Amino acid sequence: MSQDFAAQALAMEDRRFRAMAASDIAELNAVLADDLHYTHANGMVEDRAEFIRKITSGERSYRKVTLVGRTVSPQPGFTAIFGQVDVEVMRTAGLLLNRLDYTAIYRDADPRLFAWSAVKVQA
């Protein structure tokens, strides 16, 4: 349980949020694990290829991803981040504005995002 791994996970998460808002596919490829398991707030689960495909195709365009707050929990072999984020995303179904509570998992051996799960914050 190293603080170095926790700092690395936080830096990777910041990079990912910036890359999502910029639709920076090269950067997303750099920060998402090959075996990514991404669970959206609506319950839809995507792997890395599908997550990136939807951004590349324009089906999903993150306009803003704004961190509200987060806590870090270093564990043996991985770092868990529990946070809240405001997301503005344009989809084929229209614009979504959501505040999400999320859990993100970054493995120490591969600090790219391995798992994400989010739920909508109720007003």
N, CA, C and O atoms as a GROMACS GRO file, in nm:
protein
  492
    1MET      N    1   0.085  -0.118   0.000
    1MET     CA    2   0.000   0.000   0.000
    1MET      C    3   0.089   0.124   0.000
    1MET      O    4   0.128   0.175   0.105
    2SER      N    5   0.118   0.167  -0.116
    2SER     CA    6   0.208   0.280  -0.128
    2SER      C    7   0.134   0.407  -0.166
    2SER      O    8   0.044   0.407  -0.249
    3GLN      N    9   0.176   0.516  -0.101
    3GLN     CA   10   0.120   0.646  -0.139
    3GLN      C   11   0.158   0.680  -0.281
    3GLN      O   12   0.087   0.754  -0.350
    4ASP      N   13   0.275   0.626  -0.328
    4ASP     CA   14   0.316   0.650  -0.466
    4ASP      C   15   0.212   0.596  -0.563
    4ASP      O   16   0.179   0.662  -0.662
    5PHE      N   17   0.159   0.477  -0.536
    5PHE     CA   18   0.057   0.418  -0.622
    5PHE      C   19  -0.072   0.501  -0.617
    5PHE      O   20  -0.138   0.519  -0.719
    6ALA      N   21  -0.107   0.550  -0.499
    6ALA     CA   22  -0.227   0.633  -0.486
    6ALA      C   23  -0.211   0.762  -0.565
    6ALA      O   24  -0.303   0.804  -0.635
    7ALA      N   25  -0.096   0.826  -0.556
    7ALA     CA   26  -0.070   0.950  -0.632
    7ALA      C   27  -0.074   0.921  -0.782
    7ALA      O   28  -0.126   1.002  -0.859
    8GLN      N   29  -0.020   0.807  -0.821
    8GLN     CA   30  -0.022   0.768  -0.962
    8GLN      C   31  -0.166   0.748  -1.011
    8GLN      O   32  -0.200   0.788  -1.122
    9ALA      N   33  -0.249   0.686  -0.928
    9ALA     CA   34  -0.390   0.664  -0.964
    9ALA      C   35  -0.463   0.797  -0.979
    9ALA      O   36  -0.541   0.814  -1.072
   10LEU      N   37  -0.439   0.890  -0.887
   10LEU     CA   38  -0.504   1.022  -0.895
   10LEU      C   39  -0.461   1.096  -1.021
   10LEU      O   40  -0.544   1.157  -1.088
   11ALA      N   41  -0.334   1.090  -1.053
   11ALA     CA   42  -0.285   1.156  -1.174
   11ALA      C   43  -0.346   1.092  -1.299
   11ALA      O   44  -0.382   1.162  -1.394
   12MET      N   45  -0.359   0.960  -1.298
   12MET     CA   46  -0.419   0.891  -1.413
   12MET      C   47  -0.566   0.929  -1.426
   12MET      O   48  -0.616   0.947  -1.538
   13GLU      N   49  -0.635   0.941  -1.315
   13GLU     CA   50  -0.776   0.979  -1.320
   13GLU      C   51  -0.793   1.121  -1.374
   13GLU      O   52  -0.882   1.146  -1.456
   14ASP      N   53  -0.708   1.213  -1.330
   14ASP     CA   54  -0.714   1.350  -1.382
   14ASP      C   55  -0.690   1.352  -1.533
   14ASP      O   56  -0.759   1.423  -1.607
   15ARG      N   57  -0.593   1.274  -1.578
   15ARG     CA   58  -0.566   1.264  -1.723
   15ARG      C   59  -0.689   1.212  -1.797
   15ARG      O   60  -0.725   1.262  -1.904
   16ARG      N   61  -0.754   1.112  -1.739
   16ARG     CA   62  -0.870   1.050  -1.804
   16ARG      C   63  -0.986   1.149  -1.815
   16ARG      O   64  -1.048   1.160  -1.921
   17PHE      N   65  -1.015   1.221  -1.708
   17PHE     CA   66  -1.124   1.319  -1.714
   17PHE      C   67  -1.096   1.425  -1.820
   17PHE      O   68  -1.187   1.464  -1.894
   18ARG      N   69  -0.971   1.472  -1.829
   18ARG     CA   70  -0.936   1.571  -1.932
   18ARG      C   71  -0.950   1.511  -2.072
   18ARG      O   72  -1.001   1.577  -2.163
   19ALA      N   73  -0.906   1.388  -2.088
   19ALA     CA   74  -0.914   1.322  -2.218
   19ALA      C   75  -1.059   1.300  -2.261
   19ALA      O   76  -1.091   1.314  -2.379
   20MET      N   77  -1.145   1.264  -2.167
   20MET     CA   78  -1.286   1.245  -2.200
   20MET      C   79  -1.347   1.376  -2.249
   20MET      O   80  -1.417   1.378  -2.350
   21ALA      N   81  -1.322   1.487  -2.177
   21ALA     CA   82  -1.380   1.616  -2.213
   21ALA      C   83  -1.326   1.667  -2.346
   21ALA      O   84  -1.393   1.744  -2.414
   22ALA      N   85  -1.206   1.624  -2.383
   22ALA     CA   86  -1.144   1.668  -2.509
   22ALA      C   87  -1.163   1.568  -2.622
   22ALA      O   88  -1.119   1.592  -2.734
   23SER      N   89  -1.230   1.456  -2.594
   23SER     CA   90  -1.242   1.346  -2.691
   23SER      C   91  -1.105   1.307  -2.747
   23SER      O   92  -1.090   1.283  -2.866
   24ASP      N   93  -1.006   1.302  -2.658
   24ASP     CA   94  -0.868   1.270  -2.695
   24ASP      C   95  -0.851   1.119  -2.692
   24ASP      O   96  -0.822   1.060  -2.587
   25ILE      N   97  -0.868   1.056  -2.808
   25ILE     CA   98  -0.867   0.910  -2.817
   25ILE      C   99  -0.730   0.853  -2.784
   25ILE      O  100  -0.720   0.751  -2.717
   26ALA      N  101  -0.624   0.918  -2.830
   26ALA     CA  102  -0.489   0.869  -2.801
   26ALA      C  103  -0.465   0.866  -2.650
   26ALA      O  104  -0.410   0.769  -2.597
   27GLU      N  105  -0.506   0.971  -2.581
   27GLU     CA  106  -0.488   0.976  -2.436
   27GLU      C  107  -0.578   0.874  -2.367
   27GLU      O  108  -0.536   0.812  -2.270
   28LEU      N  109  -0.701   0.856  -2.415
   28LEU     CA  110  -0.788   0.754  -2.356
   28LEU      C  111  -0.727   0.616  -2.371
   28LEU      O  112  -0.732   0.534  -2.279
   29ASN      N  113  -0.669   0.589  -2.486
   29ASN     CA  114  -0.601   0.460  -2.505
   29ASN      C  115  -0.487   0.442  -2.407
   29ASN      O  116  -0.456   0.330  -2.367
   30ALA      N  117  -0.424   0.552  -2.367
   30ALA     CA  118  -0.310   0.546  -2.274
   30ALA      C  119  -0.354   0.528  -2.129
   30ALA      O  120  -0.278   0.474  -2.049
   31VAL      N  121  -0.475   0.571  -2.094
   31VAL     CA  122  -0.516   0.570  -1.952
   31VAL      C  123  -0.619   0.463  -1.917
   31VAL      O  124  -0.650   0.444  -1.800
   32LEU      N  125  -0.673   0.394  -2.016
   32LEU     CA  126  -0.772   0.289  -1.991
   32LEU      C  127  -0.708   0.151  -2.005
   32LEU      O  128  -0.642   0.123  -2.106
   33ALA      N  129  -0.726   0.065  -1.906
   33ALA     CA  130  -0.670  -0.070  -1.910
   33ALA      C  131  -0.732  -0.150  -2.024
   33ALA      O  132  -0.847  -0.128  -2.062
   34ASP      N  133  -0.654  -0.242  -2.077
   34ASP     CA  134  -0.702  -0.326  -2.186
   34ASP      C  135  -0.826  -0.405  -2.146
   34ASP      O  136  -0.913  -0.430  -2.229
   35ASP      N  137  -0.834  -0.443  -2.019
   35ASP     CA  138  -0.947  -0.524  -1.970
   35ASP      C  139  -1.045  -0.439  -1.887
   35ASP      O  140  -1.102  -0.487  -1.789
   36LEU      N  141  -1.062  -0.314  -1.928
   36LEU     CA  142  -1.152  -0.222  -1.859
   36LEU      C  143  -1.293  -0.279  -1.845
   36LEU      O  144  -1.346  -0.344  -1.936
   37HIS      N  145  -1.353  -0.254  -1.729
   37HIS     CA  146  -1.493  -0.288  -1.700
   37HIS      C  147  -1.559  -0.158  -1.656
   37HIS      O  148  -1.540  -0.116  -1.542
   38TYR      N  149  -1.638  -0.095  -1.744
   38TYR     CA  150  -1.692   0.039  -1.721
   38TYR      C  151  -1.844   0.030  -1.707
   38TYR      O  152  -1.914   0.001  -1.804
   39THR      N  153  -1.894   0.054  -1.587
   39THR     CA  154  -2.037   0.048  -1.562
   39THR      C  155  -2.092   0.191  -1.550
   39THR      O  156  -2.057   0.264  -1.458
   40HIS      N  157  -2.177   0.227  -1.645
   40HIS     CA  158  -2.238   0.360  -1.648
   40HIS      C  159  -2.350   0.369  -1.544
   40HIS      O  160  -2.398   0.267  -1.494
   41ALA      N  161  -2.392   0.491  -1.514
   41ALA     CA  162  -2.496   0.514  -1.414
   41ALA      C  163  -2.630   0.452  -1.453
   41ALA      O  164  -2.714   0.427  -1.366
   42ASN      N  165  -2.651   0.428  -1.582
   42ASN     CA  166  -2.776   0.365  -1.627
   42ASN      C  167  -2.768   0.212  -1.624
   42ASN      O  168  -2.862   0.144  -1.665
   43GLY      N  169  -2.656   0.160  -1.575
   43GLY     CA  170  -2.640   0.015  -1.565
   43GLY      C  171  -2.573  -0.049  -1.685
   43GLY      O  172  -2.538  -0.167  -1.680
   44MET      N  173  -2.553   0.025  -1.794
   44MET     CA  174  -2.487  -0.029  -1.912
   44MET      C  175  -2.340  -0.054  -1.880
   44MET      O  176  -2.273   0.031  -1.820
   45VAL      N  177  -2.290  -0.170  -1.921
   45VAL     CA  178  -2.150  -0.206  -1.899
   45VAL      C  179  -2.080  -0.211  -2.034
   45VAL      O  180  -2.131  -0.269  -2.130
   46GLU      N  181  -1.962  -0.149  -2.040
   46GLU     CA  182  -1.884  -0.148  -2.164
   46GLU      C  183  -1.741  -0.191  -2.134
   46GLU      O  184  -1.688  -0.171  -2.025
   47ASP      N  185  -1.680  -0.250  -2.236
   47ASP     CA  186  -1.537  -0.276  -2.227
   47ASP      C  187  -1.464  -0.157  -2.290
   47ASP      O  188  -1.528  -0.063  -2.337
   48ARG      N  189  -1.335  -0.161  -2.290
   48ARG     CA  190  -1.254  -0.049  -2.339
   48ARG      C  191  -1.285  -0.018  -2.485
   48ARG      O  192  -1.303   0.099  -2.522
   49ALA      N  193  -1.290  -0.120  -2.568
   49ALA     CA  194  -1.313  -0.099  -2.711
   49ALA      C  195  -1.447  -0.029  -2.736
   49ALA      O  196  -1.453   0.063  -2.818
   50GLU      N  197  -1.552  -0.070  -2.668
   50GLU     CA  198  -1.683  -0.010  -2.689
   50GLU      C  199  -1.688   0.132  -2.634
   50GLU      O  200  -1.747   0.221  -2.697
   51PHE      N  201  -1.627   0.156  -2.519
   51PHE     CA  202  -1.624   0.290  -2.461
   51PHE      C  203  -1.556   0.387  -2.558
   51PHE      O  204  -1.607   0.496  -2.584
   52ILE      N  205  -1.441   0.347  -2.611
   52ILE     CA  206  -1.368   0.433  -2.704
   52ILE      C  207  -1.441   0.445  -2.837
   52ILE      O  208  -1.442   0.552  -2.897
   53ARG      N  209  -1.501   0.336  -2.884
   53ARG     CA  210  -1.573   0.340  -3.012
   53ARG      C  211  -1.684   0.443  -3.010
   53ARG      O  212  -1.703   0.516  -3.107
   54LYS      N  213  -1.759   0.450  -2.900
   54LYS     CA  214  -1.870   0.543  -2.892
   54LYS      C  215  -1.824   0.688  -2.892
   54LYS      O  216  -1.894   0.774  -2.945
   55ILE      N  217  -1.709   0.716  -2.836
   55ILE     CA  218  -1.655   0.852  -2.840
   55ILE      C  219  -1.602   0.882  -2.979
   55ILE      O  220  -1.625   0.991  -3.033
   56THR      N  221  -1.530   0.787  -3.037
   56THR     CA  222  -1.475   0.806  -3.172
   56THR      C  223  -1.585   0.828  -3.274
   56THR      O  224  -1.570   0.913  -3.363
   57SER      N  225  -1.695   0.754  -3.264
   57SER     CA  226  -1.804   0.764  -3.361
   57SER      C  227  -1.890   0.888  -3.341
   57SER      O  228  -1.967   0.926  -3.430
   58GLY      N  229  -1.878   0.952  -3.225
   58GLY     CA  230  -1.962   1.067  -3.195
   58GLY      C  231  -2.094   1.030  -3.128
   58GLY      O  232  -2.174   1.118  -3.097
   59GLU      N  233  -2.117   0.901  -3.105
   59GLU     CA  234  -2.238   0.858  -3.034
   59GLU      C  235  -2.242   0.918  -2.894
   59GLU      O  236  -2.349   0.943  -2.838
   60ARG      N  237  -2.123   0.940  -2.838
   60ARG     CA  238  -2.112   0.997  -2.704
   60ARG      C  239  -2.001   1.102  -2.708
   60ARG      O  240  -1.889   1.076  -2.752
   61SER      N  241  -2.035   1.223  -2.662
   61SER     CA  242  -1.937   1.330  -2.658
   61SER      C  243  -1.943   1.396  -2.521
   61SER      O  244  -2.040   1.464  -2.486
   62TYR      N  245  -1.838   1.375  -2.444
   62TYR     CA  246  -1.830   1.436  -2.312
   62TYR      C  247  -1.791   1.583  -2.331
   62TYR      O  248  -1.683   1.613  -2.382
   63ARG      N  249  -1.880   1.672  -2.291
   63ARG     CA  250  -1.851   1.815  -2.304
   63ARG      C  251  -1.776   1.868  -2.184
   63ARG      O  252  -1.686   1.950  -2.197
   64LYS      N  253  -1.814   1.819  -2.066
   64LYS     CA  254  -1.747   1.859  -1.942
   64LYS      C  255  -1.744   1.740  -1.848
   64LYS      O  256  -1.840   1.663  -1.839
   65VAL      N  257  -1.635   1.728  -1.778
   65VAL     CA  258  -1.622   1.631  -1.669
   65VAL      C  259  -1.555   1.709  -1.557
   65VAL      O  260  -1.436   1.739  -1.563
   66THR      N  261  -1.632   1.741  -1.454
   66THR     CA  262  -1.583   1.827  -1.347
   66THR      C  263  -1.582   1.752  -1.214
   66THR      O  264  -1.687   1.710  -1.165
   67LEU      N  265  -1.464   1.738  -1.159
   67LEU     CA  266  -1.451   1.670  -1.031
   67LEU      C  267  -1.511   1.756  -0.920
   67LEU      O  268  -1.481   1.875  -0.910
   68VAL      N  269  -1.596   1.694  -0.838
   68VAL     CA  270  -1.656   1.762  -0.723
   68VAL      C  271  -1.575   1.730  -0.598
   68VAL      O  272  -1.548   1.819  -0.517
   69GLY      N  273  -1.536   1.604  -0.582
   69GLY     CA  274  -1.456   1.563  -0.468
   69GLY      C  275  -1.426   1.415  -0.477
   69GLY      O  276  -1.490   1.340  -0.550
   70ARG      N  277  -1.324   1.373  -0.399
   70ARG     CA  278  -1.288   1.230  -0.401
   70ARG      C  279  -1.204   1.197  -0.279
   70ARG      O  280  -1.138   1.283  -0.220
   71THR      N  281  -1.208   1.070  -0.244
   71THR     CA  282  -1.121   1.018  -0.140
   71THR      C  283  -1.048   0.898  -0.199
   71THR      O  284  -1.098   0.829  -0.288
   72VAL      N  285  -0.930   0.875  -0.148
   72VAL     CA  286  -0.845   0.769  -0.200
   72VAL      C  287  -0.826   0.662  -0.094
   72VAL      O  288  -0.806   0.693   0.024
   73SER      N  289  -0.834   0.536  -0.135
   73SER     CA  290  -0.818   0.425  -0.042
   73SER      C  291  -0.715   0.326  -0.099
   73SER      O  292  -0.752   0.235  -0.173
   74PRO      N  293  -0.588   0.343  -0.064
   74PRO     CA  294  -0.487   0.245  -0.109
   74PRO      C  295  -0.512   0.110  -0.045
   74PRO      O  296  -0.536   0.100   0.075
   75GLN      N  297  -0.506   0.005  -0.125
   75GLN     CA  298  -0.526  -0.132  -0.080
   75GLN      C  299  -0.411  -0.217  -0.132
   75GLN      O  300  -0.339  -0.174  -0.223
   76PRO      N  301  -0.392  -0.336  -0.078
   76PRO     CA  302  -0.285  -0.421  -0.132
   76PRO      C  303  -0.311  -0.454  -0.279
   76PRO      O  304  -0.406  -0.527  -0.310
   77GLY      N  305  -0.228  -0.403  -0.368
   77GLY     CA  306  -0.237  -0.435  -0.510
   77GLY      C  307  -0.319  -0.340  -0.594
   77GLY      O  308  -0.313  -0.346  -0.717
   78PHE      N  309  -0.395  -0.252  -0.531
   78PHE     CA  310  -0.476  -0.158  -0.609
   78PHE      C  311  -0.510  -0.035  -0.527
   78PHE      O  312  -0.492  -0.033  -0.405
   79THR      N  313  -0.558   0.067  -0.595
   79THR     CA  314  -0.606   0.188  -0.530
   79THR      C  315  -0.751   0.208  -0.570
   79THR      O  316  -0.785   0.205  -0.688
   80ALA      N  317  -0.837   0.228  -0.471
   80ALA     CA  318  -0.978   0.260  -0.498
   80ALA      C  319  -0.995   0.411  -0.477
   80ALA      O  320  -0.944   0.468  -0.381
   81ILE      N  321  -1.068   0.472  -0.568
   81ILE     CA  322  -1.102   0.613  -0.554
   81ILE      C  323  -1.254   0.622  -0.549
   81ILE      O  324  -1.324   0.570  -0.636
   82PHE      N  325  -1.304   0.689  -0.445
   82PHE     CA  326  -1.447   0.711  -0.430
   82PHE      C  327  -1.469   0.859  -0.450
   82PHE      O  328  -1.411   0.941  -0.378
   83GLY      N  329  -1.553   0.895  -0.547
   83GLY     CA  330  -1.566   1.037  -0.576
   83GLY      C  331  -1.703   1.077  -0.626
   83GLY      O  332  -1.796   0.998  -0.634
   84GLN      N  333  -1.709   1.205  -0.658
   84GLN     CA  334  -1.829   1.263  -0.716
   84GLN      C  335  -1.785   1.355  -0.830
   84GLN      O  336  -1.687   1.429  -0.817
   85VAL      N  337  -1.857   1.348  -0.940
   85VAL     CA  338  -1.821   1.423  -1.059
   85VAL      C  339  -1.948   1.474  -1.128
   85VAL      O  340  -2.050   1.406  -1.130
   86ASP      N  341  -1.939   1.594  -1.184
   86ASP     CA  342  -2.045   1.646  -1.269
   86ASP      C  343  -2.008   1.616  -1.413
   86ASP      O  344  -1.897   1.645  -1.457
   87VAL      N  345  -2.102   1.556  -1.487
   87VAL     CA  346  -2.077   1.516  -1.624
   87VAL      C  347  -2.181   1.578  -1.716
   87VAL      O  348  -2.301   1.574  -1.689
   88GLU      N  349  -2.132   1.636  -1.825
   88GLU     CA  350  -2.219   1.687  -1.931
   88GLU      C  351  -2.181   1.607  -2.056
   88GLU      O  352  -2.069   1.618  -2.106
   89VAL      N  353  -2.275   1.528  -2.104
   89VAL     CA  354  -2.245   1.440  -2.217
   89VAL      C  355  -2.358   1.448  -2.319
   89VAL      O  356  -2.476   1.440  -2.285
   90MET      N  357  -2.319   1.463  -2.445
   90MET     CA  358  -2.415   1.459  -2.555
   90MET      C  359  -2.414   1.317  -2.611
   90MET      O  360  -2.310   1.262  -2.647
   91ARG      N  361  -2.534   1.260  -2.618
   91ARG     CA  362  -2.552   1.128  -2.676
   91ARG      C  363  -2.652   1.140  -2.790
   91ARG      O  364  -2.712   1.245  -2.808
   92THR      N  365  -2.669   1.035  -2.865
   92THR     CA  366  -2.766   1.038  -2.973
   92THR      C  367  -2.906   1.065  -2.920
   92THR      O  368  -2.990   1.121  -2.991
   93ALA      N  369  -2.932   1.027  -2.794
   93ALA     CA  370  -3.063   1.050  -2.732
   93ALA      C  371  -3.077   1.192  -2.677
   93ALA      O  372  -3.185   1.230  -2.632
   94GLY      N  373  -2.969   1.270  -2.678
   94GLY     CA  374  -2.976   1.406  -2.628
   94GLY      C  375  -2.874   1.433  -2.519
   94GLY      O  376  -2.794   1.347  -2.483
   95LEU      N  377  -2.879   1.554  -2.467
   95LEU     CA  378  -2.784   1.600  -2.366
   95LEU      C  379  -2.820   1.547  -2.228
   95LEU      O  380  -2.937   1.550  -2.187
   96LEU      N  381  -2.720   1.497  -2.156
   96LEU     CA  382  -2.737   1.453  -2.019
   96LEU      C  383  -2.649   1.538  -1.929
   96LEU      O  384  -2.531   1.560  -1.958
   97LEU      N  385  -2.706   1.585  -1.821
   97LEU     CA  386  -2.633   1.657  -1.717
   97LEU      C  387  -2.654   1.580  -1.588
   97LEU      O  388  -2.767   1.573  -1.538
   98ASN      N  389  -2.549   1.521  -1.534
   98ASN     CA  390  -2.564   1.438  -1.415
   98ASN      C  391  -2.453   1.465  -1.316
   98ASN      O  392  -2.339   1.495  -1.354
   99ARG      N  393  -2.487   1.454  -1.190
   99ARG     CA  394  -2.386   1.443  -1.085
   99ARG      C  395  -2.381   1.295  -1.051
   99ARG      O  396  -2.485   1.233  -1.026
  100LEU      N  397  -2.262   1.239  -1.050
  100LEU     CA  398  -2.243   1.097  -1.027
  100LEU      C  399  -2.157   1.072  -0.904
  100LEU      O  400  -2.059   1.142  -0.881
  101ASP      N  401  -2.194   0.971  -0.827
  101ASP     CA  402  -2.105   0.913  -0.727
  101ASP      C  403  -2.038   0.795  -0.797
  101ASP      O  404  -2.105   0.716  -0.864
  102TYR      N  405  -1.907   0.783  -0.781
  102TYR     CA  406  -1.837   0.677  -0.854
  102TYR      C  407  -1.733   0.607  -0.768
  102TYR      O  408  -1.686   0.658  -0.666
  103THR      N  409  -1.701   0.488  -0.814
  103THR     CA  410  -1.588   0.412  -0.762
  103THR      C  411  -1.499   0.379  -0.881
  103THR      O  412  -1.546   0.327  -0.982
  104ALA      N  413  -1.371   0.409  -0.868
  104ALA     CA  414  -1.273   0.379  -0.973
  104ALA      C  415  -1.163   0.293  -0.911
  104ALA      O  416  -1.120   0.318  -0.798
  105ILE      N  417  -1.119   0.193  -0.986
  105ILE     CA  418  -1.015   0.102  -0.937
  105ILE      C  419  -0.895   0.108  -1.033
  105ILE      O  420  -0.908   0.093  -1.154
  106TYR      N  421  -0.779   0.131  -0.973
  106TYR     CA  422  -0.652   0.135  -1.046
  106TYR      C  423  -0.559   0.032  -0.983
  106TYR      O  424  -0.532   0.039  -0.863
  107ARG      N  425  -0.509  -0.062  -1.062
  107ARG     CA  426  -0.417  -0.164  -1.010
  107ARG      C  427  -0.276  -0.106  -1.000
  107ARG      O  428  -0.235  -0.027  -1.084
  108ASP      N  429  -0.204  -0.146  -0.898
  108ASP     CA  430  -0.067  -0.098  -0.882
  108ASP      C  431   0.023  -0.142  -0.997
  108ASP      O  432   0.105  -0.064  -1.045
  109ALA      N  433   0.007  -0.265  -1.042
  109ALA     CA  434   0.092  -0.319  -1.148
  109ALA      C  435   0.064  -0.256  -1.284
  109ALA      O  436   0.150  -0.256  -1.371
  110ASP      N  437  -0.055  -0.203  -1.303
  110ASP     CA  438  -0.094  -0.137  -1.428
  110ASP      C  439  -0.186  -0.022  -1.388
  110ASP      O  440  -0.306  -0.043  -1.369
  111PRO      N  441  -0.132   0.099  -1.374
  111PRO     CA  442  -0.208   0.208  -1.314
  111PRO      C  443  -0.318   0.268  -1.401
  111PRO      O  444  -0.376   0.371  -1.365
  112ARG      N  445  -0.347   0.206  -1.512
  112ARG     CA  446  -0.459   0.255  -1.594
  112ARG      C  447  -0.591   0.217  -1.528
  112ARG      O  448  -0.596   0.123  -1.448
  113LEU      N  449  -0.699   0.290  -1.563
  113LEU     CA  450  -0.830   0.260  -1.505
  113LEU      C  451  -0.870   0.118  -1.542
  113LEU      O  452  -0.876   0.082  -1.659
  114PHE      N  453  -0.898   0.038  -1.439
  114PHE     CA  454  -0.939  -0.102  -1.457
  114PHE      C  455  -1.089  -0.118  -1.444
  114PHE      O  456  -1.150  -0.194  -1.519
  115ALA      N  457  -1.150  -0.047  -1.348
  115ALA     CA  458  -1.294  -0.062  -1.326
  115ALA      C  459  -1.353   0.071  -1.283
  115ALA      O  460  -1.291   0.148  -1.209
  116TRP      N  461  -1.474   0.097  -1.332
  116TRP     CA  462  -1.549   0.220  -1.300
  116TRP      C  463  -1.694   0.178  -1.281
  116TRP      O  464  -1.748   0.098  -1.357
  117SER      N  465  -1.756   0.234  -1.178
  117SER     CA  466  -1.898   0.213  -1.155
  117SER      C  467  -1.954   0.342  -1.099
  117SER      O  468  -1.898   0.400  -1.006
  118ALA      N  469  -2.065   0.389  -1.157
  118ALA     CA  470  -2.122   0.517  -1.116
  118ALA      C  471  -2.272   0.505  -1.097
  118ALA      O  472  -2.339   0.423  -1.160
  119VAL      N  473  -2.324   0.590  -1.010
  119VAL     CA  474  -2.470   0.604  -0.991
  119VAL      C  475  -2.502   0.752  -0.990
  119VAL      O  476  -2.421   0.835  -0.950
  120LYS      N  477  -2.624   0.784  -1.034
  120LYS     CA  478  -2.668   0.922  -1.032
  120LYS      C  479  -2.697   0.966  -0.889
  120LYS      O  480  -2.755   0.891  -0.811
  121VAL      N  481  -2.656   1.087  -0.857
  121VAL     CA  482  -2.687   1.146  -0.728
  121VAL      C  483  -2.830   1.198  -0.734
  121VAL      O  484  -2.865   1.272  -0.826
  122GLN      N  485  -2.911   1.161  -0.638
  122GLN     CA  486  -3.049   1.206  -0.636
  122GLN      C  487  -3.056   1.349  -0.584
  122GLN      O  488  -2.990   1.384  -0.486
  123ALA      N  489  -3.136   1.431  -0.651
  123ALA     CA  490  -3.147   1.573  -0.612
  123ALA      C  491  -3.218   1.589  -0.479
  123ALA      O  492  -3.236   1.701  -0.432
   0.00000   0.00000   0.00000
